[in-house]
Amino acid sequence: MTTDTKSLKAVKAGAPKAAGTAESDAKASLLLRRAEGNYAFPALDAVATQFARSLRDLVRALGAPSVQVERAGTDQVEFSDWSKDATPAIFWRYHAPPLKGPVLLAMARPTILQLVDIFYGGKGKLAAEREELTDAEERFAARLGRDMGLQLAAAWRDKLFLEPELDCVTGNPAKLAAVRGDDEMIVQRFTLRGAPFDNRTITCAYPLAALRGIAGAEPVPTTPESAVDPIWSATLNRALRGVRLPVRSVLARPEISLVKLLALEVGDIIPLSMPRNVPVTVAGRRFATGSIGEANGNAAIMIDHIEEGPDHD
């Protein structure tokens, strides 16, 4: 959503408007409006749609290529009610100028544990529920929070120059300073579909007072395509082509009993069942399938099929 106006103001409801105010009304905020004595935020629907796509791509990149993310509705609730419904969860708080308040994300703690398991090659199966995360899980949660902040910024990009900066990761909502229990929040819900995350939910919460503060914010100006510098574009293309990406193929994942594992000694052999075709992943995403063979005296994989679909546009 873009506009060429230089000033954005909330639309005033009620009394008839003088002729001199017609122009300012025409420049009224496309980000925030008064509606029936309350505030409406027309930009949030488009932001939520884009953020859902970004979350889908992020979860797929972590190792769950079939997962879908659906928008599950928007509600206005008090912070205390939202945080209580989300618990047990991991909460991320972002300082996000020009909003006059934080942006909050929440994800159920079991979802984090599943993502960690998948990221390290598992199938997302949950062991016994735990209240505390391990050091590795905490580092993963912080990294995931930074990635989601980038996706949130991208979702806002054509509406407002929002710059979410992660400043808190916690399992305790009481540590989310700058938000009181009775503060009204606009909460967007995103539901994960597909094993192993069926019906897991991620929520994004904006304090109502913070959203009201964007009434005077400058919208993102429209940039004509002709204004793009072709030399800069070509230089960027060359730079991107030189980026190195990790390529990985898992040849086998044998399973043995704990008894046999503990009995292993130097020289013992673990039999491997080699599949005919193996997946090839690039930067965490499935890119192709190939067959195992030999080339120039080295073990090699011959690419048989390049994946196609939304992940490979």
Phi and psi in degrees as a GROMACS rama.xvg file:
@    title "Ramachandran Plot"
@    xaxis  label "Phi"
@    yaxis  label "Psi"
@TYPE xy
-131.973  161.232  THR-2
-153.418  154.657  THR-3
-94.7265  1.37244  ASP-4
-72.4333  154.897  THR-5
-99.3519  -11.8963  LYS-6
-137.196  136.463  SER-7
-120.314  129.083  LEU-8
-134.079  148.236  LYS-9
-65.0906  142.179  ALA-10
-72.3522  130.012  VAL-11
-85.1885  129.754  LYS-12
-96.7825  152.588  ALA-13
117.223  -112.575  GLY-14
-61.2368  150.857  ALA-15
-59.6494  152.549  PRO-16
-105.178  141.262  LYS-17
-70.9286  159.036  ALA-18
-59.3099  -34.2006  ALA-19
-67.9169  -16.2386  GLY-20
-95.5753  -2.55148  THR-21
-59.2532  -41.6576  ALA-22
-66.2959  -42.102  GLU-23
-65.9779  -32.7783  SER-24
-64.5176  -38.855  ASP-25
-64.568  -25.4027  ALA-26
-93.8694  10.9065  LYS-27
-58.2922  154.205  ALA-28
-60.2104  130.344  SER-29
-85.2139  -5.05244  LEU-30
-93.3439  -32.1978  LEU-31
-145.73  137.388  LEU-32
-141.047  153.615  ARG-33
-84.3984  136.84  ARG-34
-146.005  114.323  ALA-35
52.0947  49.8654  GLU-36
77.4366  1.22913  GLY-37
-128.371  -176.37  ASN-38
-103.181  143.284  TYR-39
-121.393  148.631  ALA-40
-127.384  80.0273  PHE-41
-61.9368  -24.3027  PRO-42
-72.8675  -22.3573  ALA-43
-66.0717  -31.3427  LEU-44
-62.0767  -47.6424  ASP-45
-66.0076  -37.8586  ALA-46
-61.852  -45.0049  VAL-47
-63.8119  -39.3709  ALA-48
-62.4404  -44.8704  THR-49
-68.5548  -39.1429  GLN-50
-65.1973  -36.0261  PHE-51
-60.8874  -43.3652  ALA-52
-62.8328  -41.9116  ARG-53
-65.7163  -40.6755  SER-54
-62.9269  -40.4304  LEU-55
-58.5294  -47.9904  ARG-56
-63.9232  -37.1758  ASP-57
-66.8287  -46.6589  LEU-58
-64.8968  -39.0522  VAL-59
-62.8975  -40.1714  ARG-60
-65.5514  -25.171  ALA-61
-77.8268  -11.4766  LEU-62
128.535  13.6261  GLY-63
-123.326  76.7725  ALA-64
-67.4689  -15.0077  PRO-65
-100.573  1.71025  SER-66
-72.8414  139.483  VAL-67
-112.797  153.369  GLN-68
-124.856  123.796  VAL-69
-113.071  140.56  GLU-70
-66.9058  131.332  ARG-71
-116.828  19.7054  ALA-72
110.642  163.523  GLY-73
-127.446  133.744  THR-74
-130.601  159.509  ASP-75
-113.006  113.557  GLN-76
-138.411  164.335  VAL-77
-75.3286  150.637  GLU-78
-56.7079  -41.9603  PHE-79
-60.7292  -39.6977  SER-80
-70.0896  -42.0779  ASP-81
-62.2434  -48.2146  TRP-82
-66.5121  -34.2266  SER-83
-66.667  -42.5161  LYS-84
-65.6459  -33.2957  ASP-85
-77.6084  -29.4564  ALA-86
-67.7067  140.167  THR-87
-78.562  129.96  PRO-88
-148.638  167.568  ALA-89
-103.354  129.931  ILE-90
-110.581  139.165  PHE-91
-118.944  131.885  TRP-92
-115.408  135.553  ARG-93
-122.687  134.564  TYR-94
-81.5101  122.551  HIS-95
-135.278  70.1515  ALA-96
-62.4661  144.888  PRO-97
-89.7299  9.00267  PRO-98
-62.6793  138.408  LEU-99
-88.9432  51.1103  LYS-100
168.855  170.92  GLY-101
-80.3919  162.61  PRO-102
-108.7  136.969  VAL-103
-121.014  139.109  LEU-104
-122.176  149.715  LEU-105
-141.428  141.917  ALA-106
-140.396  135.274  MET-107
-56.4882  137.74  ALA-108
-56.2149  -40.6344  ARG-109
-58.7048  -30.9421  PRO-110
-64.8883  -40.652  THR-111
-59.8655  -45.6391  ILE-112
-62.4393  -38.6029  LEU-113
-65.7421  -43.2237  GLN-114
-62.5541  -40.5088  LEU-115
-61.3539  -45.1957  VAL-116
-61.3409  -44.1364  ASP-117
-66.2095  -41.839  ILE-118
-59.1314  -35.0728  PHE-119
-96.4271  20.157  TYR-120
100.127  0.713836  GLY-121
-84.0282  -170.129  GLY-122
-109.538  9.4954  LYS-123
80.866  19.4891  GLY-124
-79.7283  139.834  LYS-125
-92.9777  134.921  LEU-126
-85.3373  -161.309  ALA-127
-61.2942  142.63  ALA-128
-63.2691  138.108  GLU-129
-126.762  147.436  ARG-130
-83.9664  -28.8983  GLU-131
-108.865  142.111  GLU-132
-87.5473  149.651  LEU-133
-73.1349  169.514  THR-134
-59.3999  -41.4253  ASP-135
-64.9235  -39.4747  ALA-136
-68.0686  -35.5885  GLU-137
-66.9307  -40.5799  GLU-138
-64.78  -39.6115  ARG-139
-62.6798  -43.079  PHE-140
-61.7955  -40.2041  ALA-141
-66.4997  -42.201  ALA-142
-64.4058  -43.3884  ARG-143
-61.0734  -39.919  LEU-144
-61.7  -41.8417  GLY-145
-64.3022  -40.8143  ARG-146
-64.1204  -42.6581  ASP-147
-66.8297  -32.5431  MET-148
-62.4528  -40.35  GLY-149
-64.7854  -39.807  LEU-150
-66.9942  -36.0439  GLN-151
-66.7842  -41.0536  LEU-152
-60.7754  -41.0704  ALA-153
-64.9553  -36.597  ALA-154
-65.7447  -29.7728  ALA-155
-89.2869  -8.10534  TRP-156
-54.462  -40.1961  ARG-157
-93.1084  9.62488  ASP-158
-112.171  -43.5124  LYS-159
-161.469  142.055  LEU-160
-76.4884  81.6121  PHE-161
-93.7372  133.604  LEU-162
-125.707  76.5696  GLU-163
-65.5444  124.74  PRO-164
-118.879  115.936  GLU-165
-64.5531  124.443  LEU-166
-128.988  1.74942  ASP-167
-160.93  131.551  CYS-168
-127.33  122.024  VAL-169
-154.781  155.974  THR-170
-97.7934  -0.32344  GLY-171
-113.244  107.984  ASN-172
-62.9957  -19.1991  PRO-173
-66.0926  -18.9445  ALA-174
-87.6189  -0.174061  LYS-175
-83.5744  75.9509  LEU-176
-60.18  162.237  ALA-177
78.3306  4.04467  ALA-178
-130.797  123.125  VAL-179
-95.1544  161.304  ARG-180
-59.8523  -32.7835  GLY-181
-96.8492  8.39026  ASP-182
-68.4767  134.239  ASP-183
-77.4496  136.024  GLU-184
-123.473  142.642  MET-185
-94.8893  114.964  ILE-186
-113.942  124.656  VAL-187
-106.899  136.014  GLN-188
-114.424  140.424  ARG-189
-129.389  123.669  PHE-190
-106.276  131.303  THR-191
-86.2614  130.747  LEU-192
-118.114  132.755  ARG-193
115.58  139.609  GLY-194
-59.959  142.64  ALA-195
-97.4486  19.2738  PRO-196
-103.899  14.9551  PHE-197
-46.7597  122.294  ASP-198
71.3564  8.20271  ASN-199
-68.8034  146.961  ARG-200
-125.787  138.503  THR-201
-113.139  134.257  ILE-202
-120.554  146.503  THR-203
-122.712  125.561  CYS-204
-124.339  130.301  ALA-205
-114.705  127.188  TYR-206
-60.5111  134.813  PRO-207
-57.1798  -40.5511  LEU-208
-63.0919  -35.0049  ALA-209
-67.1301  -40.0858  ALA-210
-67.9193  -35.3127  LEU-211
-61.3888  -28.4317  ARG-212
-71.4978  -9.71221  GLY-213
-87.1405  3.84125  ILE-214
-58.9266  -33.3663  ALA-215
-99.396  11.081  GLY-216
-76.7889  149.942  ALA-217
-76.6641  129.576  GLU-218
-72.9997  164.039  PRO-219
-73.3432  122.896  VAL-220
-71.059  152.036  PRO-221
-77.3884  130.348  THR-222
-108.976  114.26  THR-223
-60.618  144.856  PRO-224
-60.167  -31.3508  GLU-225
-67.1975  -15.4739  SER-226
-81.0872  -8.6767  ALA-227
-71.442  129.83  VAL-228
-74.7705  115.969  ASP-229
-64.5867  -31.8097  PRO-230
-67.003  -44.483  ILE-231
-61.4716  -42.111  TRP-232
-63.0731  -42.965  SER-233
-66.2116  -39.7346  ALA-234
-63.5502  -42.1242  THR-235
-62.5328  -42.1332  LEU-236
-58.8264  -45.2008  ASN-237
-62.7627  -40.5776  ARG-238
-64.752  -40.9534  ALA-239
-67.2595  -35.1158  LEU-240
-66.2679  -20.8385  ARG-241
-90.4189  -0.66733  GLY-242
-69.8871  134.172  VAL-243
-94.494  132.446  ARG-244
-119.79  141.817  LEU-245
-73.2244  128.714  PRO-246
-111.792  131.091  VAL-247
-139.446  143.766  ARG-248
-136.591  126.918  SER-249
-90.6853  115.366  VAL-250
-83.5105  -33.1278  LEU-251
-160.499  148.602  ALA-252
-134.191  76.9572  ARG-253
-69.5379  155.518  PRO-254
-124.095  132.027  GLU-255
-132.112  158.399  ILE-256
-71.845  158.908  SER-257
-61.8911  -35.5153  LEU-258
-61.5014  -46.3041  VAL-259
-67.0271  -37.0448  LYS-260
-61.3864  -44.6271  LEU-261
-70.552  -21.718  LEU-262
-91.0631  -3.17842  ALA-263
-62.5362  139.231  LEU-264
-131.637  166.071  GLU-265
-58.2403  129.033  VAL-266
100.766  -15.5816  GLY-267
-67.9213  154.045  ASP-268
-117.721  132.834  ILE-269
-103.243  115.089  ILE-270
-68.4528  140.226  PRO-271
-117.458  135.177  LEU-272
-100.686  107.087  SER-273
-84.3004  121.761  MET-274
-73.3188  159.269  PRO-275
-69.3833  -41.9203  ARG-276
-120.333  143.251  ASN-277
-128.873  146.765  VAL-278
-76.9269  147.521  PRO-279
-118.049  122.987  VAL-280
-111.528  144.844  THR-281
-123.54  120.236  VAL-282
52.8858  38.518  ALA-283
88.4988  -5.9779  GLY-284
-110.466  141.217  ARG-285
-66.6755  123.07  ARG-286
-110.296  -36.4503  PHE-287
-161.063  172.899  ALA-288
-123.9  149.963  THR-289
-147.296  170.694  GLY-290
-112.786  146.06  SER-291
-80.7906  136.446  ILE-292
-159.382  -153.05  GLY-293
-138.085  141.096  GLU-294
-145.964  125.416  ALA-295
55.4966  36.4136  ASN-296
80.933  3.99874  GLY-297
-117.285  149.095  ASN-298
-63.4122  139.914  ALA-299
-150.272  166.872  ALA-300
-122.23  125.966  ILE-301
-95.468  124.984  MET-302
-69.3735  121.185  ILE-303
-100.996  -28.7543  ASP-304
-153.701  130.642  HIS-305
-94.287  127.695  ILE-306
-65.1971  147.119  GLU-307
-127.84  152.346  GLU-308
143.121  -170.928  GLY-309
-62.9148  -22.2098  PRO-310
-82.7613  -7.55723  ASP-311
-130.954  39.8655  HIS-312
